[in-house]
């Protein structure tokens, strides 16, 4: 860029920032071109520290909205991520790059070489890296306000309680533990230590499922009669070596790992709790991968409104994560319902005298960033998380009933609360 052009551009930006309107820009630099001053349609305005723009799209277009409003680094909530396995490295750590209220400040791992490599990648100081023996030293690190537990299921209780006793708020991966009794103790310890406990049910912070929950609860398509939920995936032949196939670490097989999404989503979409479960399970004989945990579980949930959810989960069928909701007046299909991304909604309903399929366009979000930022919001505003420990305990109660029904071959009755969202905190405001 030559000197004259650079000069003109700087003046253009200065005048725009000052809110100049209706002025022709000029300069004394010989040969420089004049430009009309920008208006607020292009420059926007600042209100309460947030940049906003007047709408520029036509009335029949989708509104463009306003820019995101991230907190400055010094005001963000600092998180330590505990365990650097696949989920942490592939999804959770990158998600901090999309958060608006959170920041990654510490790491915990039992593998020194990996800890060092990841710390360098994410700019984490050496004195903010911990192993499991030194974990309790997080208490002395004021930058850590919360920890995100991503350990094997049976280890959740120990590290949730240790984090709570260190004075740190806790975001814990699902399932919250391996039993309802463990979950209840985790809730108790966090209450005693006056820290918040949230279970990472990412689906409850995912844009398409939140949209669907609103349609269910507003009865936009009439009464919800039934739901089919499928979450299946295959496991490699060396799968028996994974921690998920060791009962002492996982607590169970496909049910608590991926079937939990079907269960929790049915509860979350309706706000109701099941009053009866019926289940069956299967594992191939002589298969090392299923020597300790189950391969396949099929279960039916009946709710107080007579809504019925048929759920199927397995480690033996090719990847499929689909849900279908059958309403009085429409059928809604969601492909990739429980995946990290790629959700799509199709509504089949009567339009005039013809049945038509309509694809619903939804701006998808990063589920991990959304749940992390919700936890940060709860810490900043001192509010209860949407998915607190009690939500995780209830899923364990229902899963225990599912296993009992599969064992006995008989339905198992459950006591349901007389209100919606009995185990949840206030709704989360998700910024897309």
C-alpha positions in Angstrom: 0.0 0.0 0.0 1.4 3.5 -0.9 1.7 6.3 1.6 -1.3 8.2 0.3 -3.6 5.2 0.4 -2.5 4.3 3.9 -3.1 7.9 5.0 -6.6 7.8 3.6 -7.5 4.5 5.1 -6.3 5.6 8.6 -8.5 8.7 8.3 -11.4 6.7 7.1 -11.2 4.4 10.2 -10.8 7.4 12.6 -13.8 9.2 11.2 -15.8 6.0 11.3 -14.9 5.3 14.9 -16.0 8.9 15.8 -19.4 8.3 14.3 -19.0 10.8 11.5 -21.9 10.7 9.0 -22.7 12.6 5.8 -19.1 13.8 5.4 -16.9 13.4 2.4 -13.4 12.4 3.5 -10.6 14.4 2.1 -6.9 14.9 2.7 -4.2 17.3 1.7 -2.1 14.5 0.4 -1.7 15.2 -3.4 -3.5 12.8 -5.6 -5.4 11.1 -2.7 -9.0 9.9 -3.5 -11.9 11.0 -1.4 -14.4 8.5 0.1 -17.9 8.9 1.7 -17.8 8.5 5.4 -19.2 5.2 6.8 -22.5 5.1 8.7 -23.5 3.1 11.8 -24.9 0.4 9.4 -21.3 -0.4 8.7 -19.5 0.7 11.9 -22.1 -0.3 14.4 -22.4 1.2 17.9 -21.3 0.3 21.4 -24.0 -0.2 24.0 -23.1 -1.4 27.5 -19.7 -2.4 26.3 -21.1 -4.5 23.5 -20.8 -3.8 19.8 -24.1 -3.9 18.0 -25.1 -3.3 14.3 -28.4 -2.2 12.8 -30.1 -4.9 10.8 -29.0 -4.7 7.2 -30.8 -7.7 5.7 -34.2 -7.5 4.1 -37.3 -8.4 6.1 -37.6 -11.8 4.4 -34.1 -12.8 5.3 -32.8 -14.5 8.4 -31.6 -11.7 10.7 -27.8 -11.5 10.9 -27.7 -10.9 14.7 -24.9 -9.2 16.6 -21.2 -10.2 17.2 -20.5 -12.4 20.1 -19.5 -10.7 23.4 -16.6 -12.6 24.9 -15.3 -11.6 28.3 -11.8 -10.2 28.5 -9.2 -12.8 29.5 -8.8 -11.4 33.0 -12.6 -11.9 33.7 -12.9 -15.4 32.4 -13.2 -18.5 34.6 -10.1 -20.6 34.7 -10.4 -24.3 34.3 -8.1 -27.2 34.9 -8.8 -30.3 32.7 -8.2 -33.6 34.5 -7.1 -36.4 32.2 -5.7 -36.0 28.7 -7.4 -38.9 26.8 -9.1 -38.8 23.4 -12.1 -36.8 24.5 -10.0 -34.1 26.1 -7.5 -33.8 23.3 -10.0 -34.1 20.4 -12.9 -32.1 21.7 -12.6 -30.4 25.1 -9.3 -28.6 24.9 -10.0 -27.2 21.4 -13.4 -26.1 22.6 -11.8 -23.6 24.9 -10.9 -21.7 21.7 -14.6 -21.1 21.1 -15.6 -20.3 24.7 -16.6 -16.7 25.6 -16.4 -16.9 29.4 -13.8 -19.6 30.1 -10.1 -20.2 29.7 -7.8 -23.2 30.1 -5.3 -22.5 32.9 -4.1 -25.9 34.1 -3.8 -29.6 33.1 -3.7 -32.9 35.0 -2.3 -36.1 33.6 -0.5 -39.2 34.8 1.7 -39.4 31.6 4.6 -36.8 32.0 5.6 -36.8 28.3 2.1 -36.2 27.1 1.4 -33.6 29.8 4.5 -31.7 28.7 3.6 -31.8 25.0 0.0 -30.7 25.5 1.1 -27.9 27.9 3.4 -26.5 25.2 0.6 -26.7 22.6 -1.8 -24.8 24.8 0.6 -22.4 26.5 0.1 -23.8 30.0 2.9 -23.0 32.4 4.9 -25.8 33.9 3.8 -24.9 37.5 0.2 -25.3 36.3 0.7 -28.9 35.3 -0.2 -31.6 37.8 -0.1 -35.4 38.1 -2.6 -37.4 40.1 -0.4 -37.5 43.2 0.0 -33.8 43.3 -3.6 -33.1 42.3 -4.5 -31.6 45.7 -2.0 -28.8 45.1 -4.5 -27.1 42.8 -5.9 -25.6 46.0 -2.9 -23.2 46.1 -3.5 -22.1 42.4 -5.9 -19.1 42.5 -6.2 -19.1 38.7 -8.1 -22.4 38.8 -11.7 -21.7 39.7 -13.1 -25.0 38.3 -12.0 -28.4 37.2 -13.3 -30.5 34.3 -13.1 -34.2 35.2 -12.6 -36.5 32.2 -11.4 -39.6 33.9 -12.9 -43.2 33.7 -16.3 -43.4 35.3 -15.3 -45.1 38.6 -12.6 -42.4 39.2 -15.1 -39.5 39.0 -16.1 -39.7 42.6 -12.6 -39.5 44.1 -11.5 -36.6 41.9 -14.8 -34.7 42.2 -14.5 -34.9 46.0 -10.8 -34.0 46.0 -11.5 -31.0 43.8 -14.3 -29.9 46.0 -12.1 -30.1 49.1 -9.6 -28.0 47.3 -12.3 -25.3 47.0 -12.8 -25.7 43.2 -16.1 -26.0 41.4 -16.5 -29.2 39.4 -17.7 -30.0 35.9 -17.8 -33.8 35.6 -18.2 -36.0 32.5 -21.1 -38.3 32.2 -22.0 -40.7 33.7 -21.2 -38.9 36.9 -20.1 -42.1 38.5 -20.9 -45.8 38.6 -23.9 -45.8 41.0 -26.6 -43.6 42.4 -25.0 -44.1 45.9 -21.7 -42.7 44.7 -23.5 -39.8 43.0 -25.4 -38.9 46.1 -22.1 -38.8 48.1 -20.6 -36.5 45.4 -23.5 -34.1 45.7 -23.2 -34.1 49.4 -19.5 -33.4 49.5 -19.8 -30.5 47.0 -22.6 -29.0 49.1 -20.6 -29.3 52.2 -17.6 -27.6 50.5 -19.9 -24.9 49.0 -18.8 -25.6 45.4 -20.9 -26.2 42.4 -21.2 -29.6 40.8 -22.3 -29.9 37.1 -22.6 -33.0 35.0 -21.4 -32.5 31.4 -24.6 -33.5 29.6 -23.6 -31.7 26.4 -26.9 -32.6 24.6 -28.7 -30.3 27.0 -26.6 -27.4 25.6 -26.8 -28.4 21.9 -28.8 -26.0 19.7 -30.9 -28.5 17.7 -31.9 -30.5 20.8 -32.8 -27.3 22.7 -34.9 -26.3 19.7 -36.7 -29.6 19.8 -37.2 -29.4 23.6 -39.0 -26.1 23.1 -41.3 -27.6 20.5 -42.1 -30.6 22.8 -42.9 -28.4 25.7 -44.9 -25.8 23.8 -46.9 -28.6 22.1 -46.2 -27.0 18.8 -47.1 -30.3 17.1 -49.6 -31.5 19.7 -49.0 -34.1 22.3 -45.7 -36.1 22.2 -46.8 -39.7 21.9 -43.6 -41.6 21.4 -39.9 -41.5 20.8 -37.4 -43.9 19.2 -33.8 -43.3 20.3 -30.8 -45.2 18.9 -27.1 -44.8 19.9 -24.9 -47.6 18.6 -21.3 -48.0 17.5 -18.8 -50.8 16.9 -15.7 -51.5 18.9 -12.4 -52.8 17.5 -11.3 -56.4 18.2 -8.8 -55.1 20.8 -11.6 -53.3 22.5 -11.3 -55.5 25.6 -8.1 -53.5 26.4 -10.1 -50.2 26.6 -11.1 -49.0 30.1 -14.7 -48.9 28.9 -14.7 -52.7 28.8 -13.4 -53.1 32.3 -16.3 -53.1 34.8 -14.1 -51.8 37.7 -13.5 -48.6 35.6 -16.6 -48.2 33.5 -19.4 -49.7 35.8 -21.1 -51.0 32.7 -21.0 -51.3 29.0 -23.0 -49.6 26.2 -25.8 -48.4 28.6 -23.8 -45.9 30.8 -21.5 -45.0 27.9 -23.7 -44.2 24.9 -27.2 -45.5 25.9 -27.2 -42.8 28.6 -27.7 -40.2 25.8 -31.0 -41.8 24.8 -32.2 -41.9 28.4 -31.1 -38.4 29.4 -32.4 -36.8 26.2 -35.9 -38.4 26.7 -36.0 -37.0 30.2 -34.6 -33.6 29.1 -36.9 -33.1 26.1 -40.0 -33.6 28.1 -38.9 -32.5 31.6 -40.7 -35.7 32.9 -39.3 -38.6 34.8 -40.1 -42.3 33.9 -42.5 -44.2 36.1 -41.7 -47.6 34.6 -38.9 -49.3 32.7 -38.7 -52.5 30.8 -35.4 -53.8 29.4 -33.4 -56.7 27.9 -29.7 -57.0 27.3 -27.4 -59.2 25.3 -23.7 -60.0 25.0 -22.1 -62.5 22.6 -20.8 -65.6 24.4 -17.0 -66.1 24.5 -16.3 -62.6 23.3 -13.5 -61.0 25.4 -14.8 -57.5 24.8 -18.0 -58.4 26.7 -16.6 -60.6 29.4 -17.3 -57.9 32.0 -19.7 -55.4 30.4 -22.7 -55.7 28.2 -22.8 -55.2 24.4 -26.4 -54.4 23.8 -29.4 -53.0 25.8 -32.9 -52.3 24.6 -35.2 -50.5 27.1 -38.5 -48.8 27.2 -39.4 -45.8 29.4 -43.0 -44.9 30.2 -43.7 -41.4 31.5 -46.6 -39.9 33.5 -48.1 -38.3 30.4 -48.2 -41.7 28.8 -45.3 -40.7 26.5 -43.2 -43.8 25.7 -39.5 -43.8 24.7 -38.1 -46.9 23.0 -34.3 -46.8 23.3 -31.6 -49.1 21.8 -27.9 -49.0 22.5 -25.1 -51.3 21.4 -21.3 -51.7 20.9 -22.1 -54.2 18.1 -23.8 -52.2 15.4 -22.4 -49.6 13.0 -22.4 -46.0 14.1 -25.9 -44.5 14.2 -27.2 -41.8 16.6 -30.7 -41.1 15.5 -33.9 -40.0 17.2 -37.5 -39.8 16.0 -40.3 -38.1 17.8 -43.9 -39.0 17.0 -46.3 -36.2 17.8 -50.1 -35.9 17.3 -49.6 -33.6 14.3 -46.1 -34.3 13.0 -43.1 -36.6 13.0 -39.7 -35.1 13.7 -36.5 -36.9 12.7 -33.1 -35.9 13.9 -30.0 -37.4 12.3 -26.8 -37.4 14.3 -28.8 -36.5 17.4 -26.0 -37.5 19.9 -22.9 -36.7 17.8 -20.5 -33.8 18.5 -21.8 -32.0 15.3 -23.9 -32.5 12.2 -27.4 -32.5 13.7 -30.2 -32.0 11.3 -34.0 -31.8 11.9 -36.7 -32.8 9.4 -40.4 -32.3 10.2 -43.1 -34.3 8.4 -46.6 -32.8 8.7 -49.7 -31.9 6.7 -49.5 -28.8 4.5 -52.9 -28.2 3.0 -53.9 -31.6 1.6 -50.4 -33.0 1.3 -47.9 -34.5 3.7 -44.6 -32.6 3.3 -41.1 -32.9 4.7 -39.5 -29.7 5.8 -35.9 -29.3 6.9 -35.4 -27.0 9.8 -32.4 -24.7 9.5 -30.6 -24.3 12.8 -27.3 -22.6 13.6 -25.4 -25.4 15.3 -23.0 -24.7 18.2 -20.0 -26.3 19.8 -21.6 -28.3 22.5 -18.5 -28.5 24.7 -17.9 -24.8 24.5 -21.5 -24.2 25.4 -21.5 -26.4 28.5 -18.1 -25.1 29.7 -19.4 -21.5 29.3 -22.6 -22.4 31.2 -20.6 -23.6 34.1 -18.6 -20.4 34.0 -21.8 -18.4 34.0 -23.0 -20.3 37.0 -19.8 -19.5 38.9 -19.8 -15.8 37.9 -23.5 -15.3 38.7 -23.6 -17.8 41.6 -26.4 -19.9 40.2 -27.3 -23.5 40.1 -26.2 -25.3 36.9 -28.9 -26.6 34.5 -27.5 -30.1 34.9 -26.3 -30.3 38.5 -25.2 -33.4 40.4 -28.8 -34.4 41.1 -29.5 -34.8 37.4 -26.6 -37.3 37.2 -27.9 -39.2 40.2 -31.4 -39.6 38.7 -29.9 -41.1 35.5 -28.1 -43.7 37.7 -31.4 -44.5 39.5 -33.0 -45.1 36.1 -30.1 -47.1 34.8 -30.1 -49.3 37.9 -33.8 -50.0 37.2 -33.0 -50.9 33.6 -30.3 -53.4 34.6 -32.7 -54.9 37.2 -35.5 -55.2 34.6 -33.0 -56.9 32.2 -32.0 -59.3 34.9 -35.5 -60.2 36.2 -37.3 -60.0 32.9 -40.0 -57.9 34.6 -41.0 -54.2 34.5 -39.6 -52.0 37.3 -41.7 -49.2 38.7 -40.2 -45.8 39.7 -41.5 -43.0 41.7 -41.8 -39.8 39.6 -41.8 -36.3 41.0 -44.9 -34.2 40.5 -43.2 -31.4 38.7 -41.1 -30.9 35.5 -37.3 -30.6 35.6 -37.3 -31.8 39.2 -33.5 -32.5 39.1 -32.4 -29.5 37.0 -31.4 -25.9 37.7 -32.6 -22.9 35.7 -32.5 -23.0 31.9 -29.2 -22.2 30.3 -29.0 -19.1 28.0 -27.0 -20.4 25.1 -25.3 -17.8 23.0 -24.9 -19.0 19.4 
